[in-house]
Amino acid sequence: MTLREAWEKNATDWIAWARRPGHDSYETFHRDQFLPLLPSPGRRTLDIGCGEGRLTRHLAGLGHRVIGIDGSETLVAAARAVAPEMDIRVADAAHLPLPDGAVDLAVSFMVLHDVDDLDGAVAEIARVLEPGGAACLAMVHPLNSAGRFDDDGRFVISGSYLDAFRYADTVSRDGLNMTFESQHRPIAAYFDALSGAGLVIESLREPTTPNATHWNRLPLFLHLRARKPR
């Protein structure tokens, strides 16, 4: 099963998980630490891996003219049902249905660790960006996906941080269950994909997660902004 197929399989669980108020980390701290990376609304913003549309709707509320893309038909249908006026499409991240230079901002929030073809997805981001356009990306920090805290609060790397591997985490919280299926890759893999596509990293952040057990001393997330040269 590909990662795209796995997320379609788990789409109904994700909709319930994402839409339970105060349940997910998104509104608690993660979104608001990510948004300062974004430039002001411009000509067109592309939200790659928009899921059920929560960030897409928020960006539209901030004045962005947004196109949402996701590989899951179920998630796209859910996003359209809430905001039928928005342009939300089913597509693979490695085959974006847009012409060259169509957008000045590409956003991918907690998605690139869930794509099967990282290099292809990043190459497509670079293709659809206009010269001078920005790509703002959030993902699971590779340190996070490489290991786990043991019962004594020590962080233990599982296997090799430097190797790519598929993993699945099933989480139960507040009566909801969600299986997150993703691909661990070291930071160098993301850097190589971006530089290989001709994008230049201009900001890298490891946001803090206050009040998160153990994770107040190790990064949960990685935020990047890259630019397509003029």
PyMOL CGO cylinders between C-alpha atoms (Angstrom):
from pymol import cmd
from pymol.cgo import CYLINDER

trace = [
    CYLINDER, 0.00, 0.00, 0.00, 1.36, 3.42, -0.93, 0.3, 1, 1, 1, 1, 1, 1,
    CYLINDER, 1.36, 3.42, -0.93, 1.28, 6.28, 1.55, 0.3, 1, 1, 1, 1, 1, 1,
    CYLINDER, 1.28, 6.28, 1.55, -1.39, 7.95, -0.57, 0.3, 1, 1, 1, 1, 1, 1,
    CYLINDER, -1.39, 7.95, -0.57, -3.53, 4.80, -0.35, 0.3, 1, 1, 1, 1, 1, 1,
    CYLINDER, -3.53, 4.80, -0.35, -2.92, 4.56, 3.40, 0.3, 1, 1, 1, 1, 1, 1,
    CYLINDER, -2.92, 4.56, 3.40, -4.15, 8.10, 3.97, 0.3, 1, 1, 1, 1, 1, 1,
    CYLINDER, -4.15, 8.10, 3.97, -7.26, 7.41, 1.91, 0.3, 1, 1, 1, 1, 1, 1,
    CYLINDER, -7.26, 7.41, 1.91, -7.88, 4.31, 4.04, 0.3, 1, 1, 1, 1, 1, 1,
    CYLINDER, -7.88, 4.31, 4.04, -7.56, 6.37, 7.23, 0.3, 1, 1, 1, 1, 1, 1,
    CYLINDER, -7.56, 6.37, 7.23, -9.32, 9.48, 5.89, 0.3, 1, 1, 1, 1, 1, 1,
    CYLINDER, -9.32, 9.48, 5.89, -12.53, 9.15, 7.91, 0.3, 1, 1, 1, 1, 1, 1,
    CYLINDER, -12.53, 9.15, 7.91, -10.56, 8.78, 11.15, 0.3, 1, 1, 1, 1, 1, 1,
    CYLINDER, -10.56, 8.78, 11.15, -8.46, 11.82, 10.22, 0.3, 1, 1, 1, 1, 1, 1,
    CYLINDER, -8.46, 11.82, 10.22, -11.52, 13.99, 9.57, 0.3, 1, 1, 1, 1, 1, 1,
    CYLINDER, -11.52, 13.99, 9.57, -12.86, 13.20, 13.03, 0.3, 1, 1, 1, 1, 1, 1,
    CYLINDER, -12.86, 13.20, 13.03, -9.42, 13.72, 14.58, 0.3, 1, 1, 1, 1, 1, 1,
    CYLINDER, -9.42, 13.72, 14.58, -8.72, 17.04, 12.85, 0.3, 1, 1, 1, 1, 1, 1,
    CYLINDER, -8.72, 17.04, 12.85, -12.17, 18.49, 13.45, 0.3, 1, 1, 1, 1, 1, 1,
    CYLINDER, -12.17, 18.49, 13.45, -12.45, 17.79, 17.18, 0.3, 1, 1, 1, 1, 1, 1,
    CYLINDER, -12.45, 17.79, 17.18, -11.92, 21.24, 18.76, 0.3, 1, 1, 1, 1, 1, 1,
    CYLINDER, -11.92, 21.24, 18.76, -8.78, 21.48, 20.87, 0.3, 1, 1, 1, 1, 1, 1,
    CYLINDER, -8.78, 21.48, 20.87, -7.89, 17.85, 20.14, 0.3, 1, 1, 1, 1, 1, 1,
    CYLINDER, -7.89, 17.85, 20.14, -4.99, 18.01, 17.69, 0.3, 1, 1, 1, 1, 1, 1,
    CYLINDER, -4.99, 18.01, 17.69, -1.76, 20.00, 18.09, 0.3, 1, 1, 1, 1, 1, 1,
    CYLINDER, -1.76, 20.00, 18.09, -2.68, 22.13, 15.06, 0.3, 1, 1, 1, 1, 1, 1,
    CYLINDER, -2.68, 22.13, 15.06, -4.55, 24.92, 16.83, 0.3, 1, 1, 1, 1, 1, 1,
    CYLINDER, -4.55, 24.92, 16.83, -2.74, 24.53, 20.15, 0.3, 1, 1, 1, 1, 1, 1,
    CYLINDER, -2.74, 24.53, 20.15, 0.60, 25.86, 18.91, 0.3, 1, 1, 1, 1, 1, 1,
    CYLINDER, 0.60, 25.86, 18.91, 1.70, 24.36, 15.61, 0.3, 1, 1, 1, 1, 1, 1,
    CYLINDER, 1.70, 24.36, 15.61, -0.22, 26.47, 13.07, 0.3, 1, 1, 1, 1, 1, 1,
    CYLINDER, -0.22, 26.47, 13.07, 0.52, 29.77, 14.73, 0.3, 1, 1, 1, 1, 1, 1,
    CYLINDER, 0.52, 29.77, 14.73, 4.25, 29.03, 14.85, 0.3, 1, 1, 1, 1, 1, 1,
    CYLINDER, 4.25, 29.03, 14.85, 4.18, 28.14, 11.15, 0.3, 1, 1, 1, 1, 1, 1,
    CYLINDER, 4.18, 28.14, 11.15, 2.23, 31.11, 9.79, 0.3, 1, 1, 1, 1, 1, 1,
    CYLINDER, 2.23, 31.11, 9.79, 4.97, 33.73, 10.41, 0.3, 1, 1, 1, 1, 1, 1,
    CYLINDER, 4.97, 33.73, 10.41, 7.08, 31.95, 7.77, 0.3, 1, 1, 1, 1, 1, 1,
    CYLINDER, 7.08, 31.95, 7.77, 4.55, 32.87, 5.10, 0.3, 1, 1, 1, 1, 1, 1,
    CYLINDER, 4.55, 32.87, 5.10, 4.83, 36.03, 3.02, 0.3, 1, 1, 1, 1, 1, 1,
    CYLINDER, 4.83, 36.03, 3.02, 1.80, 38.29, 2.71, 0.3, 1, 1, 1, 1, 1, 1,
    CYLINDER, 1.80, 38.29, 2.71, -1.01, 37.08, 0.43, 0.3, 1, 1, 1, 1, 1, 1,
    CYLINDER, -1.01, 37.08, 0.43, -0.07, 37.52, -3.20, 0.3, 1, 1, 1, 1, 1, 1,
    CYLINDER, -0.07, 37.52, -3.20, -1.29, 36.34, -6.59, 0.3, 1, 1, 1, 1, 1, 1,
    CYLINDER, -1.29, 36.34, -6.59, -2.08, 32.71, -5.75, 0.3, 1, 1, 1, 1, 1, 1,
    CYLINDER, -2.08, 32.71, -5.75, -1.33, 30.27, -2.92, 0.3, 1, 1, 1, 1, 1, 1,
    CYLINDER, -1.33, 30.27, -2.92, -1.20, 26.51, -3.40, 0.3, 1, 1, 1, 1, 1, 1,
    CYLINDER, -1.20, 26.51, -3.40, -1.90, 24.29, -0.37, 0.3, 1, 1, 1, 1, 1, 1,
    CYLINDER, -1.90, 24.29, -0.37, -0.36, 20.89, -1.15, 0.3, 1, 1, 1, 1, 1, 1,
    CYLINDER, -0.36, 20.89, -1.15, -1.80, 18.06, 0.93, 0.3, 1, 1, 1, 1, 1, 1,
    CYLINDER, -1.80, 18.06, 0.93, -4.68, 20.18, 2.18, 0.3, 1, 1, 1, 1, 1, 1,
    CYLINDER, -4.68, 20.18, 2.18, -6.49, 17.23, 3.77, 0.3, 1, 1, 1, 1, 1, 1,
    CYLINDER, -6.49, 17.23, 3.77, -9.95, 18.12, 5.04, 0.3, 1, 1, 1, 1, 1, 1,
    CYLINDER, -9.95, 18.12, 5.04, -9.13, 21.78, 4.46, 0.3, 1, 1, 1, 1, 1, 1,
    CYLINDER, -9.13, 21.78, 4.46, -8.50, 23.35, 7.86, 0.3, 1, 1, 1, 1, 1, 1,
    CYLINDER, -8.50, 23.35, 7.86, -5.35, 25.27, 6.85, 0.3, 1, 1, 1, 1, 1, 1,
    CYLINDER, -5.35, 25.27, 6.85, -6.79, 26.02, 3.40, 0.3, 1, 1, 1, 1, 1, 1,
    CYLINDER, -6.79, 26.02, 3.40, -9.79, 27.70, 5.00, 0.3, 1, 1, 1, 1, 1, 1,
    CYLINDER, -9.79, 27.70, 5.00, -7.59, 29.58, 7.45, 0.3, 1, 1, 1, 1, 1, 1,
    CYLINDER, -7.59, 29.58, 7.45, -5.34, 30.87, 4.66, 0.3, 1, 1, 1, 1, 1, 1,
    CYLINDER, -5.34, 30.87, 4.66, -8.38, 32.05, 2.73, 0.3, 1, 1, 1, 1, 1, 1,
    CYLINDER, -8.38, 32.05, 2.73, -9.54, 33.89, 5.84, 0.3, 1, 1, 1, 1, 1, 1,
    CYLINDER, -9.54, 33.89, 5.84, -6.18, 35.65, 5.94, 0.3, 1, 1, 1, 1, 1, 1,
    CYLINDER, -6.18, 35.65, 5.94, -6.63, 36.92, 2.39, 0.3, 1, 1, 1, 1, 1, 1,
    CYLINDER, -6.63, 36.92, 2.39, -4.86, 34.24, 0.36, 0.3, 1, 1, 1, 1, 1, 1,
    CYLINDER, -4.86, 34.24, 0.36, -6.39, 33.15, -2.96, 0.3, 1, 1, 1, 1, 1, 1,
    CYLINDER, -6.39, 33.15, -2.96, -5.95, 29.42, -2.37, 0.3, 1, 1, 1, 1, 1, 1,
    CYLINDER, -5.95, 29.42, -2.37, -6.00, 26.27, -4.44, 0.3, 1, 1, 1, 1, 1, 1,
    CYLINDER, -6.00, 26.27, -4.44, -6.07, 23.11, -2.29, 0.3, 1, 1, 1, 1, 1, 1,
    CYLINDER, -6.07, 23.11, -2.29, -4.63, 19.80, -3.50, 0.3, 1, 1, 1, 1, 1, 1,
    CYLINDER, -4.63, 19.80, -3.50, -4.84, 16.40, -1.84, 0.3, 1, 1, 1, 1, 1, 1,
    CYLINDER, -4.84, 16.40, -1.84, -4.39, 12.81, -2.95, 0.3, 1, 1, 1, 1, 1, 1,
    CYLINDER, -4.39, 12.81, -2.95, -7.36, 11.49, -0.95, 0.3, 1, 1, 1, 1, 1, 1,
    CYLINDER, -7.36, 11.49, -0.95, -10.78, 11.68, -2.59, 0.3, 1, 1, 1, 1, 1, 1,
    CYLINDER, -10.78, 11.68, -2.59, -12.46, 11.35, 0.80, 0.3, 1, 1, 1, 1, 1, 1,
    CYLINDER, -12.46, 11.35, 0.80, -10.53, 14.26, 2.30, 0.3, 1, 1, 1, 1, 1, 1,
    CYLINDER, -10.53, 14.26, 2.30, -11.14, 16.47, -0.74, 0.3, 1, 1, 1, 1, 1, 1,
    CYLINDER, -11.14, 16.47, -0.74, -14.87, 15.73, -0.58, 0.3, 1, 1, 1, 1, 1, 1,
    CYLINDER, -14.87, 15.73, -0.58, -14.88, 16.70, 3.11, 0.3, 1, 1, 1, 1, 1, 1,
    CYLINDER, -14.88, 16.70, 3.11, -13.02, 19.94, 2.38, 0.3, 1, 1, 1, 1, 1, 1,
    CYLINDER, -13.02, 19.94, 2.38, -15.41, 20.83, -0.45, 0.3, 1, 1, 1, 1, 1, 1,
    CYLINDER, -15.41, 20.83, -0.45, -18.45, 20.11, 1.72, 0.3, 1, 1, 1, 1, 1, 1,
    CYLINDER, -18.45, 20.11, 1.72, -17.35, 22.71, 4.28, 0.3, 1, 1, 1, 1, 1, 1,
    CYLINDER, -17.35, 22.71, 4.28, -16.19, 25.31, 1.74, 0.3, 1, 1, 1, 1, 1, 1,
    CYLINDER, -16.19, 25.31, 1.74, -17.84, 24.61, -1.64, 0.3, 1, 1, 1, 1, 1, 1,
    CYLINDER, -17.84, 24.61, -1.64, -16.72, 28.00, -2.96, 0.3, 1, 1, 1, 1, 1, 1,
    CYLINDER, -16.72, 28.00, -2.96, -13.04, 27.04, -2.73, 0.3, 1, 1, 1, 1, 1, 1,
    CYLINDER, -13.04, 27.04, -2.73, -10.92, 25.46, -5.48, 0.3, 1, 1, 1, 1, 1, 1,
    CYLINDER, -10.92, 25.46, -5.48, -9.96, 22.08, -4.03, 0.3, 1, 1, 1, 1, 1, 1,
    CYLINDER, -9.96, 22.08, -4.03, -8.76, 19.25, -6.28, 0.3, 1, 1, 1, 1, 1, 1,
    CYLINDER, -8.76, 19.25, -6.28, -7.74, 15.60, -6.10, 0.3, 1, 1, 1, 1, 1, 1,
    CYLINDER, -7.74, 15.60, -6.10, -4.16, 15.19, -7.33, 0.3, 1, 1, 1, 1, 1, 1,
    CYLINDER, -4.16, 15.19, -7.33, -0.85, 13.57, -6.49, 0.3, 1, 1, 1, 1, 1, 1,
    CYLINDER, -0.85, 13.57, -6.49, 1.77, 15.89, -5.00, 0.3, 1, 1, 1, 1, 1, 1,
    CYLINDER, 1.77, 15.89, -5.00, 4.26, 14.65, -7.60, 0.3, 1, 1, 1, 1, 1, 1,
    CYLINDER, 4.26, 14.65, -7.60, 1.90, 15.52, -10.48, 0.3, 1, 1, 1, 1, 1, 1,
    CYLINDER, 1.90, 15.52, -10.48, 0.32, 18.90, -9.74, 0.3, 1, 1, 1, 1, 1, 1,
    CYLINDER, 0.32, 18.90, -9.74, -2.47, 19.95, -12.15, 0.3, 1, 1, 1, 1, 1, 1,
    CYLINDER, -2.47, 19.95, -12.15, -1.11, 23.48, -12.64, 0.3, 1, 1, 1, 1, 1, 1,
    CYLINDER, -1.11, 23.48, -12.64, 1.01, 25.15, -15.33, 0.3, 1, 1, 1, 1, 1, 1,
    CYLINDER, 1.01, 25.15, -15.33, 4.55, 26.35, -14.76, 0.3, 1, 1, 1, 1, 1, 1,
    CYLINDER, 4.55, 26.35, -14.76, 4.82, 29.47, -12.60, 0.3, 1, 1, 1, 1, 1, 1,
    CYLINDER, 4.82, 29.47, -12.60, 1.14, 29.38, -11.64, 0.3, 1, 1, 1, 1, 1, 1,
    CYLINDER, 1.14, 29.38, -11.64, 1.57, 30.44, -7.99, 0.3, 1, 1, 1, 1, 1, 1,
    CYLINDER, 1.57, 30.44, -7.99, 3.76, 32.75, -5.94, 0.3, 1, 1, 1, 1, 1, 1,
    CYLINDER, 3.76, 32.75, -5.94, 3.39, 30.74, -2.72, 0.3, 1, 1, 1, 1, 1, 1,
    CYLINDER, 3.39, 30.74, -2.72, 3.32, 26.98, -2.17, 0.3, 1, 1, 1, 1, 1, 1,
    CYLINDER, 3.32, 26.98, -2.17, 2.43, 25.70, 1.29, 0.3, 1, 1, 1, 1, 1, 1,
    CYLINDER, 2.43, 25.70, 1.29, 2.84, 22.10, 2.42, 0.3, 1, 1, 1, 1, 1, 1,
    CYLINDER, 2.84, 22.10, 2.42, 1.85, 21.71, 6.06, 0.3, 1, 1, 1, 1, 1, 1,
    CYLINDER, 1.85, 21.71, 6.06, 2.74, 18.35, 7.66, 0.3, 1, 1, 1, 1, 1, 1,
    CYLINDER, 2.74, 18.35, 7.66, 2.69, 16.54, 4.32, 0.3, 1, 1, 1, 1, 1, 1,
    CYLINDER, 2.69, 16.54, 4.32, 6.13, 15.87, 2.82, 0.3, 1, 1, 1, 1, 1, 1,
    CYLINDER, 6.13, 15.87, 2.82, 6.82, 13.02, 5.26, 0.3, 1, 1, 1, 1, 1, 1,
    CYLINDER, 6.82, 13.02, 5.26, 3.57, 11.45, 3.97, 0.3, 1, 1, 1, 1, 1, 1,
    CYLINDER, 3.57, 11.45, 3.97, 4.38, 11.48, 0.23, 0.3, 1, 1, 1, 1, 1, 1,
    CYLINDER, 4.38, 11.48, 0.23, 5.72, 8.48, -1.65, 0.3, 1, 1, 1, 1, 1, 1,
    CYLINDER, 5.72, 8.48, -1.65, 7.90, 10.51, -4.02, 0.3, 1, 1, 1, 1, 1, 1,
    CYLINDER, 7.90, 10.51, -4.02, 9.65, 13.31, -2.12, 0.3, 1, 1, 1, 1, 1, 1,
    CYLINDER, 9.65, 13.31, -2.12, 11.91, 14.38, -4.98, 0.3, 1, 1, 1, 1, 1, 1,
    CYLINDER, 11.91, 14.38, -4.98, 9.00, 14.42, -7.42, 0.3, 1, 1, 1, 1, 1, 1,
    CYLINDER, 9.00, 14.42, -7.42, 6.80, 16.44, -5.06, 0.3, 1, 1, 1, 1, 1, 1,
    CYLINDER, 6.80, 16.44, -5.06, 9.50, 19.04, -4.42, 0.3, 1, 1, 1, 1, 1, 1,
    CYLINDER, 9.50, 19.04, -4.42, 10.32, 19.25, -8.14, 0.3, 1, 1, 1, 1, 1, 1,
    CYLINDER, 10.32, 19.25, -8.14, 6.64, 19.98, -8.79, 0.3, 1, 1, 1, 1, 1, 1,
    CYLINDER, 6.64, 19.98, -8.79, 6.61, 22.67, -6.12, 0.3, 1, 1, 1, 1, 1, 1,
    CYLINDER, 6.61, 22.67, -6.12, 9.56, 24.32, -7.86, 0.3, 1, 1, 1, 1, 1, 1,
    CYLINDER, 9.56, 24.32, -7.86, 7.89, 24.01, -11.27, 0.3, 1, 1, 1, 1, 1, 1,
    CYLINDER, 7.89, 24.01, -11.27, 4.59, 25.66, -10.30, 0.3, 1, 1, 1, 1, 1, 1,
    CYLINDER, 4.59, 25.66, -10.30, 6.28, 28.49, -8.38, 0.3, 1, 1, 1, 1, 1, 1,
    CYLINDER, 6.28, 28.49, -8.38, 6.96, 31.69, -10.25, 0.3, 1, 1, 1, 1, 1, 1,
    CYLINDER, 6.96, 31.69, -10.25, 10.52, 33.08, -10.07, 0.3, 1, 1, 1, 1, 1, 1,
    CYLINDER, 10.52, 33.08, -10.07, 10.95, 34.67, -6.66, 0.3, 1, 1, 1, 1, 1, 1,
    CYLINDER, 10.95, 34.67, -6.66, 8.10, 32.58, -5.23, 0.3, 1, 1, 1, 1, 1, 1,
    CYLINDER, 8.10, 32.58, -5.23, 8.29, 30.92, -1.81, 0.3, 1, 1, 1, 1, 1, 1,
    CYLINDER, 8.29, 30.92, -1.81, 7.70, 27.39, -0.58, 0.3, 1, 1, 1, 1, 1, 1,
    CYLINDER, 7.70, 27.39, -0.58, 6.77, 27.17, 3.11, 0.3, 1, 1, 1, 1, 1, 1,
    CYLINDER, 6.77, 27.17, 3.11, 6.94, 23.65, 4.52, 0.3, 1, 1, 1, 1, 1, 1,
    CYLINDER, 6.94, 23.65, 4.52, 6.17, 21.98, 7.85, 0.3, 1, 1, 1, 1, 1, 1,
    CYLINDER, 6.17, 21.98, 7.85, 6.92, 18.34, 8.59, 0.3, 1, 1, 1, 1, 1, 1,
    CYLINDER, 6.92, 18.34, 8.59, 7.53, 15.87, 11.38, 0.3, 1, 1, 1, 1, 1, 1,
    CYLINDER, 7.53, 15.87, 11.38, 11.06, 16.56, 12.58, 0.3, 1, 1, 1, 1, 1, 1,
    CYLINDER, 11.06, 16.56, 12.58, 13.30, 13.67, 11.48, 0.3, 1, 1, 1, 1, 1, 1,
    CYLINDER, 13.30, 13.67, 11.48, 14.58, 13.34, 15.02, 0.3, 1, 1, 1, 1, 1, 1,
    CYLINDER, 14.58, 13.34, 15.02, 10.99, 12.74, 16.12, 0.3, 1, 1, 1, 1, 1, 1,
    CYLINDER, 10.99, 12.74, 16.12, 10.37, 10.02, 13.53, 0.3, 1, 1, 1, 1, 1, 1,
    CYLINDER, 10.37, 10.02, 13.53, 13.73, 8.33, 14.18, 0.3, 1, 1, 1, 1, 1, 1,
    CYLINDER, 13.73, 8.33, 14.18, 13.04, 7.22, 17.74, 0.3, 1, 1, 1, 1, 1, 1,
    CYLINDER, 13.04, 7.22, 17.74, 10.91, 7.13, 20.86, 0.3, 1, 1, 1, 1, 1, 1,
    CYLINDER, 10.91, 7.13, 20.86, 11.05, 8.07, 24.53, 0.3, 1, 1, 1, 1, 1, 1,
    CYLINDER, 11.05, 8.07, 24.53, 11.38, 5.03, 26.77, 0.3, 1, 1, 1, 1, 1, 1,
    CYLINDER, 11.38, 5.03, 26.77, 9.64, 4.59, 30.13, 0.3, 1, 1, 1, 1, 1, 1,
    CYLINDER, 9.64, 4.59, 30.13, 12.45, 6.49, 31.88, 0.3, 1, 1, 1, 1, 1, 1,
    CYLINDER, 12.45, 6.49, 31.88, 12.09, 9.54, 29.64, 0.3, 1, 1, 1, 1, 1, 1,
    CYLINDER, 12.09, 9.54, 29.64, 15.21, 8.79, 27.62, 0.3, 1, 1, 1, 1, 1, 1,
    CYLINDER, 15.21, 8.79, 27.62, 15.05, 9.28, 23.86, 0.3, 1, 1, 1, 1, 1, 1,
    CYLINDER, 15.05, 9.28, 23.86, 16.19, 6.18, 21.97, 0.3, 1, 1, 1, 1, 1, 1,
    CYLINDER, 16.19, 6.18, 21.97, 16.94, 6.13, 18.23, 0.3, 1, 1, 1, 1, 1, 1,
    CYLINDER, 16.94, 6.13, 18.23, 15.29, 3.15, 16.57, 0.3, 1, 1, 1, 1, 1, 1,
    CYLINDER, 15.29, 3.15, 16.57, 17.71, 1.73, 14.03, 0.3, 1, 1, 1, 1, 1, 1,
    CYLINDER, 17.71, 1.73, 14.03, 19.57, 4.31, 11.94, 0.3, 1, 1, 1, 1, 1, 1,
    CYLINDER, 19.57, 4.31, 11.94, 18.57, 7.96, 11.76, 0.3, 1, 1, 1, 1, 1, 1,
    CYLINDER, 18.57, 7.96, 11.76, 20.37, 8.18, 8.41, 0.3, 1, 1, 1, 1, 1, 1,
    CYLINDER, 20.37, 8.18, 8.41, 18.27, 5.51, 6.66, 0.3, 1, 1, 1, 1, 1, 1,
    CYLINDER, 18.27, 5.51, 6.66, 14.82, 6.10, 5.18, 0.3, 1, 1, 1, 1, 1, 1,
    CYLINDER, 14.82, 6.10, 5.18, 12.07, 3.80, 6.46, 0.3, 1, 1, 1, 1, 1, 1,
    CYLINDER, 12.07, 3.80, 6.46, 8.29, 3.55, 6.50, 0.3, 1, 1, 1, 1, 1, 1,
    CYLINDER, 8.29, 3.55, 6.50, 6.52, 3.65, 9.86, 0.3, 1, 1, 1, 1, 1, 1,
    CYLINDER, 6.52, 3.65, 9.86, 3.03, 3.79, 11.33, 0.3, 1, 1, 1, 1, 1, 1,
    CYLINDER, 3.03, 3.79, 11.33, 1.89, 5.29, 14.64, 0.3, 1, 1, 1, 1, 1, 1,
    CYLINDER, 1.89, 5.29, 14.64, -1.56, 4.49, 16.02, 0.3, 1, 1, 1, 1, 1, 1,
    CYLINDER, -1.56, 4.49, 16.02, -2.68, 7.08, 18.57, 0.3, 1, 1, 1, 1, 1, 1,
    CYLINDER, -2.68, 7.08, 18.57, -5.76, 7.01, 20.81, 0.3, 1, 1, 1, 1, 1, 1,
    CYLINDER, -5.76, 7.01, 20.81, -6.95, 10.21, 22.47, 0.3, 1, 1, 1, 1, 1, 1,
    CYLINDER, -6.95, 10.21, 22.47, -10.28, 11.44, 23.82, 0.3, 1, 1, 1, 1, 1, 1,
    CYLINDER, -10.28, 11.44, 23.82, -12.09, 8.43, 22.39, 0.3, 1, 1, 1, 1, 1, 1,
    CYLINDER, -12.09, 8.43, 22.39, -10.67, 8.89, 18.87, 0.3, 1, 1, 1, 1, 1, 1,
    CYLINDER, -10.67, 8.89, 18.87, -8.17, 6.65, 17.09, 0.3, 1, 1, 1, 1, 1, 1,
    CYLINDER, -8.17, 6.65, 17.09, -5.86, 7.61, 14.23, 0.3, 1, 1, 1, 1, 1, 1,
    CYLINDER, -5.86, 7.61, 14.23, -3.11, 5.73, 12.42, 0.3, 1, 1, 1, 1, 1, 1,
    CYLINDER, -3.11, 5.73, 12.42, -0.45, 8.01, 10.97, 0.3, 1, 1, 1, 1, 1, 1,
    CYLINDER, -0.45, 8.01, 10.97, 1.48, 6.30, 8.17, 0.3, 1, 1, 1, 1, 1, 1,
    CYLINDER, 1.48, 6.30, 8.17, 4.61, 8.15, 7.09, 0.3, 1, 1, 1, 1, 1, 1,
    CYLINDER, 4.61, 8.15, 7.09, 8.17, 7.91, 5.80, 0.3, 1, 1, 1, 1, 1, 1,
    CYLINDER, 8.17, 7.91, 5.80, 11.17, 8.78, 7.95, 0.3, 1, 1, 1, 1, 1, 1,
    CYLINDER, 11.17, 8.78, 7.95, 13.89, 10.62, 6.08, 0.3, 1, 1, 1, 1, 1, 1,
    CYLINDER, 13.89, 10.62, 6.08, 16.91, 12.46, 7.51, 0.3, 1, 1, 1, 1, 1, 1,
    CYLINDER, 16.91, 12.46, 7.51, 17.09, 16.25, 7.21, 0.3, 1, 1, 1, 1, 1, 1,
    CYLINDER, 17.09, 16.25, 7.21, 19.64, 15.84, 4.40, 0.3, 1, 1, 1, 1, 1, 1,
    CYLINDER, 19.64, 15.84, 4.40, 16.99, 14.17, 2.22, 0.3, 1, 1, 1, 1, 1, 1,
    CYLINDER, 16.99, 14.17, 2.22, 14.78, 17.26, 2.41, 0.3, 1, 1, 1, 1, 1, 1,
    CYLINDER, 14.78, 17.26, 2.41, 17.73, 19.57, 1.79, 0.3, 1, 1, 1, 1, 1, 1,
    CYLINDER, 17.73, 19.57, 1.79, 18.83, 17.50, -1.21, 0.3, 1, 1, 1, 1, 1, 1,
    CYLINDER, 18.83, 17.50, -1.21, 15.31, 17.48, -2.68, 0.3, 1, 1, 1, 1, 1, 1,
    CYLINDER, 15.31, 17.48, -2.68, 14.99, 21.26, -2.33, 0.3, 1, 1, 1, 1, 1, 1,
    CYLINDER, 14.99, 21.26, -2.33, 18.44, 22.08, -3.68, 0.3, 1, 1, 1, 1, 1, 1,
    CYLINDER, 18.44, 22.08, -3.68, 18.05, 19.52, -6.46, 0.3, 1, 1, 1, 1, 1, 1,
    CYLINDER, 18.05, 19.52, -6.46, 14.90, 21.33, -7.57, 0.3, 1, 1, 1, 1, 1, 1,
    CYLINDER, 14.90, 21.33, -7.57, 16.75, 24.65, -7.61, 0.3, 1, 1, 1, 1, 1, 1,
    CYLINDER, 16.75, 24.65, -7.61, 15.15, 26.04, -4.44, 0.3, 1, 1, 1, 1, 1, 1,
    CYLINDER, 15.15, 26.04, -4.44, 17.21, 27.97, -1.90, 0.3, 1, 1, 1, 1, 1, 1,
    CYLINDER, 17.21, 27.97, -1.90, 16.48, 27.52, 1.83, 0.3, 1, 1, 1, 1, 1, 1,
    CYLINDER, 16.48, 27.52, 1.83, 16.26, 30.89, 3.55, 0.3, 1, 1, 1, 1, 1, 1,
    CYLINDER, 16.26, 30.89, 3.55, 14.74, 29.94, 6.91, 0.3, 1, 1, 1, 1, 1, 1,
    CYLINDER, 14.74, 29.94, 6.91, 14.82, 26.78, 9.06, 0.3, 1, 1, 1, 1, 1, 1,
    CYLINDER, 14.82, 26.78, 9.06, 13.05, 26.56, 12.42, 0.3, 1, 1, 1, 1, 1, 1,
    CYLINDER, 13.05, 26.56, 12.42, 12.58, 23.90, 15.08, 0.3, 1, 1, 1, 1, 1, 1,
    CYLINDER, 12.58, 23.90, 15.08, 9.57, 25.29, 16.96, 0.3, 1, 1, 1, 1, 1, 1,
    CYLINDER, 9.57, 25.29, 16.96, 9.17, 24.67, 20.66, 0.3, 1, 1, 1, 1, 1, 1,
    CYLINDER, 9.17, 24.67, 20.66, 6.24, 22.72, 22.03, 0.3, 1, 1, 1, 1, 1, 1,
    CYLINDER, 6.24, 22.72, 22.03, 5.41, 24.12, 25.47, 0.3, 1, 1, 1, 1, 1, 1,
    CYLINDER, 5.41, 24.12, 25.47, 3.54, 21.85, 27.87, 0.3, 1, 1, 1, 1, 1, 1,
    CYLINDER, 3.54, 21.85, 27.87, 4.31, 18.77, 25.73, 0.3, 1, 1, 1, 1, 1, 1,
    CYLINDER, 4.31, 18.77, 25.73, 5.70, 15.94, 27.84, 0.3, 1, 1, 1, 1, 1, 1,
    CYLINDER, 5.70, 15.94, 27.84, 9.39, 15.36, 26.98, 0.3, 1, 1, 1, 1, 1, 1,
    CYLINDER, 9.39, 15.36, 26.98, 9.04, 17.27, 23.68, 0.3, 1, 1, 1, 1, 1, 1,
    CYLINDER, 9.04, 17.27, 23.68, 9.86, 20.57, 25.38, 0.3, 1, 1, 1, 1, 1, 1,
    CYLINDER, 9.86, 20.57, 25.38, 13.52, 19.54, 25.06, 0.3, 1, 1, 1, 1, 1, 1,
    CYLINDER, 13.52, 19.54, 25.06, 13.53, 17.93, 21.61, 0.3, 1, 1, 1, 1, 1, 1,
    CYLINDER, 13.53, 17.93, 21.61, 11.88, 19.23, 18.42, 0.3, 1, 1, 1, 1, 1, 1,
    CYLINDER, 11.88, 19.23, 18.42, 8.62, 17.66, 17.26, 0.3, 1, 1, 1, 1, 1, 1,
    CYLINDER, 8.62, 17.66, 17.26, 8.42, 19.66, 14.03, 0.3, 1, 1, 1, 1, 1, 1,
    CYLINDER, 8.42, 19.66, 14.03, 10.60, 21.19, 11.35, 0.3, 1, 1, 1, 1, 1, 1,
    CYLINDER, 10.60, 21.19, 11.35, 9.61, 24.38, 9.50, 0.3, 1, 1, 1, 1, 1, 1,
    CYLINDER, 9.61, 24.38, 9.50, 11.32, 25.58, 6.32, 0.3, 1, 1, 1, 1, 1, 1,
    CYLINDER, 11.32, 25.58, 6.32, 10.97, 28.42, 3.86, 0.3, 1, 1, 1, 1, 1, 1,
    CYLINDER, 10.97, 28.42, 3.86, 12.67, 28.08, 0.49, 0.3, 1, 1, 1, 1, 1, 1,
    CYLINDER, 12.67, 28.08, 0.49, 12.74, 30.45, -2.46, 0.3, 1, 1, 1, 1, 1, 1,
    CYLINDER, 12.74, 30.45, -2.46, 12.81, 29.95, -6.22, 0.3, 1, 1, 1, 1, 1, 1,
    CYLINDER, 12.81, 29.95, -6.22, 15.54, 32.26, -7.60, 0.3, 1, 1, 1, 1, 1, 1,
    CYLINDER, 15.54, 32.26, -7.60, 14.49, 35.01, -9.99, 0.3, 1, 1, 1, 1, 1, 1,
]
cmd.load_cgo(trace, "trace")
